[in-house]
Amino acid sequence: MKDRRLTVYYAYSAKDEKMPCIRLQGKWLQKLGIEPGDAILVCEDEGRLVIELDQKGVYDELRKNMTEPQGKRPEITPMVEPDGRRRI
């Protein structure tokens, strides 16, 4: 896959504040195996956004690791809540 240069747009929050908005679309997503209706994980990793298909159990394991004591944390932090709401 080739690198893609995209523009960050803005959208308005419920409080009428501008916030960054990134839209991904195109046949290249299908070539990566992403289809309409698929669940995805969007994670931050050292200043990068990482997008992965949410394969059964992966998200639940990440959440479990985040709540375990003694500093056991996953390497990436999900940006969505378990019910699918985005974390802002």
Phi and psi restraints in degrees (value plus and minus 20) as a CYANA .aco file:
   2 LYS   PHI    -107.0   -67.0
   2 LYS   PSI     138.2   178.2
   3 ASP   PHI     -88.7   -48.7
   3 ASP   PSI     130.2   170.2
   4 ARG   PHI    -146.0  -106.0
   4 ARG   PSI     114.6   154.6
   5 ARG   PHI    -122.5   -82.5
   5 ARG   PSI      99.7   139.7
   6 LEU   PHI    -139.7   -99.7
   6 LEU   PSI     143.2   183.2
   7 THR   PHI    -122.7   -82.7
   7 THR   PSI     116.0   156.0
   8 VAL   PHI    -107.3   -67.3
   8 VAL   PSI     100.2   140.2
   9 TYR   PHI    -114.3   -74.3
   9 TYR   PSI    -192.2  -152.2
  10 TYR   PHI    -149.7  -109.7
  10 TYR   PSI     134.6   174.6
  11 ALA   PHI    -153.5  -113.5
  11 ALA   PSI     143.7   183.7
  12 TYR   PHI    -119.9   -79.9
  12 TYR   PSI     118.0   158.0
  13 SER   PHI    -100.0   -60.0
  13 SER   PSI     156.3   196.3
  14 ALA   PHI     -82.2   -42.2
  14 ALA   PSI     -44.2    -4.2
  15 LYS   PHI    -112.9   -72.9
  15 LYS   PSI      -5.5    34.5
  16 ASP   PHI      44.3    84.3
  16 ASP   PSI      11.3    51.3
  17 GLU   PHI    -122.0   -82.0
  17 GLU   PSI     122.6   162.6
  18 LYS   PHI     -92.5   -52.5
  18 LYS   PSI     117.0   157.0
  19 MET   PHI    -160.8  -120.8
  19 MET   PSI     133.2   173.2
  20 PRO   PHI     -83.6   -43.6
  20 PRO   PSI     125.9   165.9
  21 CYS   PHI    -160.7  -120.7
  21 CYS   PSI     107.5   147.5
  22 ILE   PHI    -137.4   -97.4
  22 ILE   PSI     107.5   147.5
  23 ARG   PHI    -134.5   -94.5
  23 ARG   PSI     107.9   147.9
  24 LEU   PHI    -135.1   -95.1
  24 LEU   PSI     109.4   149.4
  25 GLN   PHI    -176.8  -136.8
  25 GLN   PSI     135.0   175.0
  26 GLY   PHI     116.6   156.6
  26 GLY   PSI     145.5   185.5
  27 LYS   PHI     -84.7   -44.7
  27 LYS   PSI     -43.6    -3.6
  28 TRP   PHI     -82.9   -42.9
  28 TRP   PSI     -48.3    -8.3
  29 LEU   PHI     -88.0   -48.0
  29 LEU   PSI     -60.5   -20.5
  30 GLN   PHI     -81.9   -41.9
  30 GLN   PSI     -59.1   -19.1
  31 LYS   PHI     -83.0   -43.0
  31 LYS   PSI     -45.1    -5.1
  32 LEU   PHI    -105.9   -65.9
  32 LEU   PSI     -21.6    18.4
  33 GLY   PHI      71.5   111.5
  33 GLY   PSI      -6.9    33.1
  34 ILE   PHI    -117.5   -77.5
  34 ILE   PSI     104.7   144.7
  35 GLU   PHI    -141.6  -101.6
  35 GLU   PSI     135.7   175.7
  36 PRO   PHI     -74.0   -34.0
  36 PRO   PSI     114.7   154.7
  37 GLY   PHI      73.9   113.9
  37 GLY   PSI     -33.1     6.9
  38 ASP   PHI     -86.2   -46.2
  38 ASP   PSI     127.1   167.1
  39 ALA   PHI    -109.8   -69.8
  39 ALA   PSI     117.6   157.6
  40 ILE   PHI    -147.1  -107.1
  40 ILE   PSI     139.3   179.3
  41 LEU   PHI    -129.3   -89.3
  41 LEU   PSI     113.6   153.6
  42 VAL   PHI    -136.8   -96.8
  42 VAL   PSI      98.0   138.0
  43 CYS   PHI    -146.1  -106.1
  43 CYS   PSI     134.0   174.0
  44 GLU   PHI    -122.2   -82.2
  44 GLU   PSI     111.9   151.9
  45 ASP   PHI    -161.1  -121.1
  45 ASP   PSI      83.5   123.5
  46 GLU   PHI      31.5    71.5
  46 GLU   PSI      29.0    69.0
  47 GLY   PHI      62.4   102.4
  47 GLY   PSI     -14.3    25.7
  48 ARG   PHI    -135.9   -95.9
  48 ARG   PSI     129.4   169.4
  49 LEU   PHI    -112.3   -72.3
  49 LEU   PSI     112.9   152.9
  50 VAL   PHI    -139.1   -99.1
  50 VAL   PSI     105.8   145.8
  51 ILE   PHI    -134.9   -94.9
  51 ILE   PSI     105.5   145.5
  52 GLU   PHI    -155.7  -115.7
  52 GLU   PSI     130.6   170.6
  53 LEU   PHI     -85.1   -45.1
  53 LEU   PSI     119.0   159.0
  54 ASP   PHI    -105.5   -65.5
  54 ASP   PSI      70.6   110.6
  55 GLN   PHI     -97.5   -57.5
  55 GLN   PSI     125.2   165.2
  56 LYS   PHI     -65.5   -25.5
  56 LYS   PSI     104.4   144.4
  57 GLY   PHI      71.5   111.5
  57 GLY   PSI     -39.5     0.5
  58 VAL   PHI     -83.6   -43.6
  58 VAL   PSI     -69.5   -29.5
  59 TYR   PHI     -82.7   -42.7
  59 TYR   PSI     -64.0   -24.0
  60 ASP   PHI     -80.9   -40.9
  60 ASP   PSI     -58.3   -18.3
  61 GLU   PHI     -87.0   -47.0
  61 GLU   PSI     -60.0   -20.0
  62 LEU   PHI     -81.3   -41.3
  62 LEU   PSI     -65.2   -25.2
  63 ARG   PHI     -82.8   -42.8
  63 ARG   PSI     -61.3   -21.3
  64 LYS   PHI     -81.5   -41.5
  64 LYS   PSI     -65.4   -25.4
  65 ASN   PHI     -84.1   -44.1
  65 ASN   PSI     -52.7   -12.7
  66 MET   PHI     -89.8   -49.8
  66 MET   PSI     -46.3    -6.3
  67 THR   PHI    -119.2   -79.2
  67 THR   PSI     -24.7    15.3
  68 GLU   PHI     -91.4   -51.4
  68 GLU   PSI     123.6   163.6
  69 PRO   PHI     -93.3   -53.3
  69 PRO   PSI     158.5   198.5
  70 GLN   PHI      46.4    86.4
  70 GLN   PSI      13.0    53.0
  71 GLY   PHI      52.4    92.4
  71 GLY   PSI      -8.0    32.0
  72 LYS   PHI     -96.9   -56.9
  72 LYS   PSI      88.8   128.8
  73 ARG   PHI    -153.9  -113.9
  73 ARG   PSI     128.9   168.9
  74 PRO   PHI     -90.6   -50.6
  74 PRO   PSI     144.5   184.5
  75 GLU   PHI     -94.4   -54.4
  75 GLU   PSI     -41.1    -1.1
  76 ILE   PHI    -142.5  -102.5
  76 ILE   PSI     133.0   173.0
  77 THR   PHI    -134.9   -94.9
  77 THR   PSI      96.9   136.9
  78 PRO   PHI     -80.5   -40.5
  78 PRO   PSI     124.9   164.9
  79 MET   PHI    -127.4   -87.4
  79 MET   PSI      -3.2    36.8
  80 VAL   PHI    -149.9  -109.9
  80 VAL   PSI     132.1   172.1
  81 GLU   PHI    -103.1   -63.1
  81 GLU   PSI     143.0   183.0
  82 PRO   PHI     -76.6   -36.6
  82 PRO   PSI     -49.7    -9.7
  83 ASP   PHI    -105.7   -65.7
  83 ASP   PSI     -13.3    26.7
  84 GLY   PHI      75.5   115.5
  84 GLY   PSI     -28.2    11.8
  85 ARG   PHI     -89.8   -49.8
  85 ARG   PSI     122.7   162.7
  86 ARG   PHI     -94.6   -54.6
  86 ARG   PSI     123.6   163.6
  87 ARG   PHI    -110.4   -70.4
  87 ARG   PSI     107.2   147.2
